[in-house]
């Protein structure tokens, strides 16, 4: 069976799983989730690239920030035990806008783009990749990969109504070989076991 690499944008996945469930995010196994998506495309998951940023920490961190970071560190330690997953971490920036704190991931997209552009060099046997995201920042990298005959399959989510939580990037959709809309079942079919 042909092998693939999977690129998981955790920022997008987290928001989508919360949307599907209501208030809390769905607890699911990222490795099973990735393997299931690959299997839907008749591909074998060779490696998973996982992109996230640790939670923001003040100087000194608040008790809530410490608890959040400890949970994040446990999760990263657990998934890092698998030789199939490569964890890439950016950083979390806190901005104060109109009196409220807003948190943004920084450098996460850059890390993903670097990995995407290294596919032809580090994985010349790979001819199809899967990206789980909705970020149009990946379009130039996807377009460049076409020069190496690498097809990108996009798993994303969007709504067709006005003022929707998830809008569709036509530029991203047009750049890929194929796109599939994620469903709640994709998360439910990857249960987290203890």
Residue pairs with C-beta under 8 A, 6 or more apart in sequence:
1 42
1 43
1 44
2 42
2 43
2 44
2 127
2 128
3 43
3 44
3 45
3 46
3 125
3 126
4 38
4 41
4 43
4 44
4 45
4 46
4 126
4 128
4 129
4 130
4 153
5 46
5 47
5 48
5 49
5 119
5 123
5 126
5 129
5 130
6 34
6 37
6 38
6 45
6 47
6 48
6 49
6 129
6 130
6 131
6 132
7 49
7 51
7 112
7 115
7 116
7 129
7 130
7 131
7 132
7 133
8 30
8 34
8 48
8 49
8 50
8 51
8 132
9 51
9 108
9 112
9 131
9 132
9 133
9 134
9 135
10 50
10 51
10 52
11 51
11 52
11 53
11 105
11 108
12 132
12 133
12 134
12 135
12 156
13 132
14 25
16 157
16 166
16 182
17 25
17 26
17 28
17 187
18 24
18 25
18 26
19 157
19 165
19 166
20 26
20 184
20 187
21 184
26 184
26 187
26 188
27 192
28 187
28 188
28 190
28 191
28 192
29 190
29 191
29 192
29 193
30 48
30 50
30 79
30 85
30 190
31 48
31 79
31 82
31 84
31 85
32 189
32 190
32 191
33 186
33 187
33 189
33 190
34 45
34 48
34 130
34 132
35 45
36 186
36 189
36 190
37 45
37 130
37 132
37 155
37 186
38 44
38 45
38 130
40 180
41 128
41 130
41 153
43 128
43 130
45 84
46 84
46 123
46 126
47 84
47 85
47 86
47 123
48 84
48 85
48 86
49 85
49 86
49 88
49 112
49 115
50 79
50 85
50 86
50 87
50 88
51 88
51 89
51 90
51 108
51 109
51 111
51 112
52 76
52 87
52 88
52 89
52 90
52 105
52 108
53 89
53 90
53 91
53 92
53 105
53 106
53 107
53 108
54 69
54 72
54 73
54 76
54 89
54 91
54 92
55 65
55 68
55 69
55 72
55 92
56 65
56 92
56 93
56 94
56 103
57 65
57 66
57 69
58 65
58 94
61 69
76 87
76 89
79 85
79 87
80 87
86 115
88 108
88 111
88 112
88 115
89 108
89 111
90 105
90 106
90 107
90 108
90 110
90 111
91 105
91 106
91 107
92 103
92 104
92 105
92 106
93 103
93 104
93 105
93 106
94 101
94 102
94 103
95 101
95 102
95 103
95 104
96 102
109 135
109 137
109 138
112 133
112 138
113 137
113 138
113 140
113 141
116 129
116 131
116 138
116 141
116 142
116 145
117 141
117 144
117 145
119 126
119 129
119 145
119 148
119 150
120 145
120 148
120 150
126 150
127 149
127 150
127 151
128 150
128 151
128 152
128 153
128 177
129 145
129 150
129 151
129 152
129 153
130 152
130 153
130 154
130 155
131 138
131 142
131 152
131 153
131 154
131 155
131 176
132 154
132 155
132 156
132 182
133 154
133 156
134 156
134 157
134 158
134 166
134 168
134 169
134 172
135 169
135 172
136 169
136 171
136 172
138 172
138 175
139 171
139 172
139 175
142 152
142 172
142 175
142 176
143 175
145 152
151 177
151 178
152 175
152 176
152 177
153 176
153 177
153 178
153 179
153 180
154 172
154 173
154 176
154 178
154 179
154 180
155 179
155 180
155 182
155 186
156 168
156 172
156 173
156 179
156 180
156 181
156 182
157 166
157 181
157 182
158 164
158 166
158 167
158 168
158 181
159 165
159 166
159 167
160 168
173 179
